Structure formats: C-alpha cells, structure tokens
Amino acid sequence: MTEYPPEPWHLVADACVSMWRVPVDELPALPAEPLVLAKQAAVFTAWIDYLPSGQLSYHELLSCVAVRGRGLAASITDIWVDSEISRAGGRELWGIPKELAAFTFTGGRTFTAATSDDWIATAAFTPRGGLPITLPVRFEIAQDRGGSPLRTPVEWRSKPRAAAADWSVNPAGPLGFLAGKRPVASAALTATKLRFGSCPR
C-alpha cells in the first residue's frame, strides 16, 4: 500500500484556473446537484504545481463542477496527478477519482497533460493585473466514497491575477465536453497555501 499523509494535507502551490459555462446535459456524471443558471453549469479547470515546501510535491490537472452545498462547493469529475502517493490518498481519504498522467509545465504558464494512451489537454496562460493582497477562500469538495456521499473542507489562500488562457482539449478524451469551448474567465494564483481535509478531533 502506498503511504500518504493523514488529513488534513498542508500544501503550497502555484495554479492557473479557468471557468467555463457548460450546458447541463453535456456534464459528466456528478454525485451532487449542480448549480444551474439558464440551463448551464459552472465548470472549473485547474493546472496546479504543488511545491516542495508543502507536504507533497507533484503536478495536477483537474476539472470540477460547482454544486449545491452549505456554501461554496464543487465536485471533481476528472483529475490527474503524477504522484502515486497523491493518487492513493485522494482516492482513499476523500473519494477523489485521481488518475496518473505525465505533465509538462513550462515557465509556469504553458501546460500539457497526457496519459500513456493519449493527450488530455494543453493550455497557455498570460497573466495580467493582480491584486496586492492574499485572498482566503473556504469551500467543500463533494464526492462519493464507497457509495456514500462525502463533503471535504478546503481552505485556500492565494494572490490572484487575471489571465488570458488559450486551451486545446482532446475532443475524444475525458475532457472532450470542453473541446471547442472557450473559458469565460481565467486567473493565475501564486503564493497559494491550502489545507485539504478535516482536522483531527
């Protein structure tokens, strides 16, 4: 068994995030009810570089959908990492369906992810103006673990900068529901610190 840290995980990261509007009937299966406006849901994609100053260091690409919750909430539909430890911990602790992939991160702005079978997506981000302050965000991740619903708290602090993003998504791949679409907003998040999971009681 791959050993992983107990929750919560304390991580440090740089990230590039995009928001998309997707018709509800094009969404992947979800364990929670999506938030819907004009028959469309908010989908978020993120490239994340978890840095060595945190508990774990690895790369990640994820897609999640905003869902109903006690506050901000999202359900992760697709996610890839290049760490077996992260894969095992994400699946067993929180029901997050992590898979392994190979990543190329270039200069913190250009990203590629691929499995042994095919490429998943590429993206290029151009950061613009940013805020001089660190913003805190609290939300929860809604997943299904072993047939039971699970809500996991996340605390995220970062310095956001608006960004332009150019995405290319494999239309035959797992993120194919985003192929041919353009994100409505994107951001680069630096100096990010996050706590993922519940604290011991």
N, C-alpha and C positions, 0 to 999 in steps of 0.2 A: 504494500500500500504506500502511495506517495504521501509523505508527511507535509502538512501545511500548518500555518499558524492558526491558533484558535481565534474565534471572533472576539472583538472587532479587529479588522485589519486597519493599520495606520499606514497610509500610502502617500507618496509625494509624486506629482505628475505635471507634465505639460500636455495639453489636449487641444484638438481642433474639432469643433462641433458644428453640425448643420441641422437646421429644422426644415421639414418637408410637410406639405399638405397632401394627404393621400386619400382617395375615396375609400369609404369603409369597406366596400365589397372587394377591394384589392388587398386588404390587410392579411398578413399571416394569422394563423390561429392564436388566440390570446386566452390566458387564464383569468382575465378580469375584463370588465366592461370598459371599452374605450370612451374617451371624451370626444364628443362629436359636435361639429358646428357646420351647418349647411352640408350634411352628409359626408363630411371629410374629417379625418383624424390627424393629429399632430404626431409625426414620426421624427425621432431624433437619431442621428448617426454621429459617432464619435471615434476619432483616432486618438489613442491615449498612449503616451510614453511614460510608464511608471519608472521613476528614477531610483538609483541605488540608495539614496538617503532614506527611503521608506523601508517597510518590512520586506517587500518583494520588488524585484526589478524585472519588467517584461513589457511587451507591446500588446496592444489590443485594438480591435475594431468591433464596434457593436452597433446594433440597431434596436431601438426601443420605441414603444408607443405610449403616449400619455393616457392614463386610465383613471377611473374614479377611485378616490381614496379619502383619507381623513385630512389630507392637504395635497401638496404636490405628490404625484405618484406616477410611476411608469412600469411597464412590463417589458423585459428584454426578450425579443423574439429570436435574434441571431447574434452570436458573439464568437469571436476567435481570439486566441492568445497564442504566444509562443513559449509558454511555460507550463509544463506538466503539473507543477505544484499549484499554480493558479487554476488550472483546469479542474483538478481534483477537488480543491477547496470550494470553488464556486459551485460545482455540482452538488457536493455532499452537504455543505453548510446551508446553501440558500436556494437550491434548485435552479441555478442559472445554467443554461444549456451550452456551456463553453466547449468549443472545439479547437483543435490545433491548426495553426496556419503559419506560413512563412511571411515575414514582413520586410519591407524596405522603407526606412524613414530617412529622408534626405533633407538635411538642414532644418529640420523641424517644420517644414512647410509642404513637402511632397511625400505622398504615402502610397504604398502598394501592398495588397494582401492577396495571397494565393494559397490554395491547398495543393496537395500532391496531384489532384485531378485537374484543377483549372484555376484561373484567376478569379478573384471575387470582385475587387474594385480598386480603382486608383483615384487619387484626389490631389489637387494642388490648392493651397490656401495662400492668400495675400493679405496679411494683417494691415489694418488701418488704425484709426484713432482708438485710444484706450482710456480707461478710467484710472485715475491715480490711486484708487483705493481698493482694498481687498473686500470682496462681497461674500457674505456667508449665505448658503442655501441649504435648507433641510428638505429632504424628500424621502419617499419609501419606494422600494422595488417590490412589485407584486409578482410572485412566481408560483408555480405548482411544484411541490416537492413530494414525490412518492404518492401522488394522488390527493394531497392535502394542500390547501392554499397557505401561502406564507408571505408575510409582509416584513421586509427587512429595512431598518432605518439607515439612512446615509446622511452624513454631514460633510459639506463640500465648501471650501473657502478658496477663492482664486481671484486673480486680477484679469478681468475680461477686456478683450479688444475686438472691435468689429472686424470682420474679414470678408473678402470675396473668395468664393470657392468654386472650383471647376472639377466636377465629378465625372467619372466614367465607370459605369456599372455593367457587369456581365449580365445581359438580359436572360441568359439561360441559367444563371446562378441563383443562390438563395436570396440575394437582394434584388432579384430581377424585377420586383414590384416597384423599384425606384428607377429602373432604366428609362431613359428618355425624359425624365423629370428634372427640374432644377430646384435646388433648395430655396426657400423664401428668405432665409437669414442664416448667417454663419458667424462664428466667433473663434478667436484663439484665446485660450485660457492658460496663463502662466502662473508660476509660483503657487500651484494648486496643492492643497493639503486636504486629505479626506479620511474620514473614519467610516468604514463599511462594516455594518453588523451591530448587534446588540452588545452592550457591556455586561459582564458577569454580574449576577445578583448576589 
